[in-house]
């Protein structure tokens, strides 16, 4: 159904008159701006903007984008217009540790995050009962060096079939191939602890405990071919001390990972994250 609430995002070289011209164009199509945020990157002379607006009459997002095309073309903008009332479709991926998955499902269930989970994908059986209880299709695709390409093609097919616009790695402990990372560029969010590169491999929280680390953190970022080095969306740290056990470190880490991932996914779904080279511009709520 046509909508009357939209979100427009745009990026272009900074030029005089962008805000006024875009605002006037939205007014001309019967629009009323509800929320607007902009940022100029002086280092690269790039301009970023997010505008939420409503129109007097319902329209398809494509029709709104077409009406705004003269403006976006004149300024050489990369822009997008979406229906703000539509719940974005997402695919969640998980391995054995399900804390981040459960937190995402809870935040969706209580309405803090607007999204439709169209599938949960795992390389293990552990989360099947969770998916079935939520009425979400569950796919178990074990991955090894011989079938990795085949399993990743299944994921691409699933994304295409369901119309999912985002894949969330909720502690999915498999490295995505360069080909898959490029195919889904800007559409995959991952979460990991922030001990890298100091503590790699198995039991990083135990390694951190052994070294007496005083800060535990987590990083949510877009996935790129560079492992754990994609554009960062959200981070958080929490102080710990010598009185805590290694298991306490793990518990603190699980909590931070869950919160940071949920915030990053929500920001992305609300069109508040714009890519700026290897960085992001994040328009937080006022």
Steps between C-alpha positions, in 0.01 A plus 500: 500500500620856432637684802503859619811469722846487348868514584743647250877467528747671274872544447683734263782751476426796725346789306314817579123474541452125545283517814276776365460338158413156639262648758319703232472193277340300781260787569408515131380141503280568803752386757559611857845436651482331841869440569817611326870450565803588293878484516782643290830315494747789456791266432340357186241775433217244516145576613267252671132543583206304641147637475179347638185652354132438441283586201138606477419219258637143507767415241729215407862569601604464136257777403638730768857428388400577141349834605825587678724380215557848349651614829709189564627502141588870509720453806640161397350335806500133590158484661237258622135534601327231707160444652541585869194292594625175346677253727839411344565130447812354658684167522669408829800268508627325813729218606491349851495811721151652474507800736510760220231314303265481799547870575417597142188283498388650830548860385301424186225329697451794738504752214824683580634384164278495192598201289371174356733204548447290188750228592759386752805329352749297702776248462369322810168365632507681836261784414233298319261501798536879529414546132205261514360671811512832314355351180813583299638264230825342621773386263796291615784519250822349640807659346837348417772580250344270240143638505556865601425640155187288469367605842570865433308477173206366701518814712502725193201309361318533833560876509367533146196277560394669824583856399716540809688828504733418789690196627598510867785285629378450856814315612520295181846351531587453135708736289311615190689469173619806310246426226208490743622810683510691173162367384334622821710813554331736744235238578675281761562605860730307733574519873825408671689570819740793491809317620628464145776480398639425848295190581412285202364149465337290769381641834599866450330602827705245690815634332398853601440385857842339511657831396297708745310702243304787657260584216271263312343621179312400186493634145221474242609564143418435138665191359765546233765278347740631768421280800351698792615827343179624336347844566405526869140578591489472879729419794486481879737423786453406864754507781596177678745431782720241664216362715315357201553148372551400139136390492400847622694649209307274262167606654585869469610441142177321406296788638698768314501305173122461511433868567748635247378273221135588563576874493701467179227300325232747609705796376548330164132412463402857582730622221717687748831353378666630184829367370786748471788308349642275772293682765134565570288804564247407769205732560395420854162605633498854637 
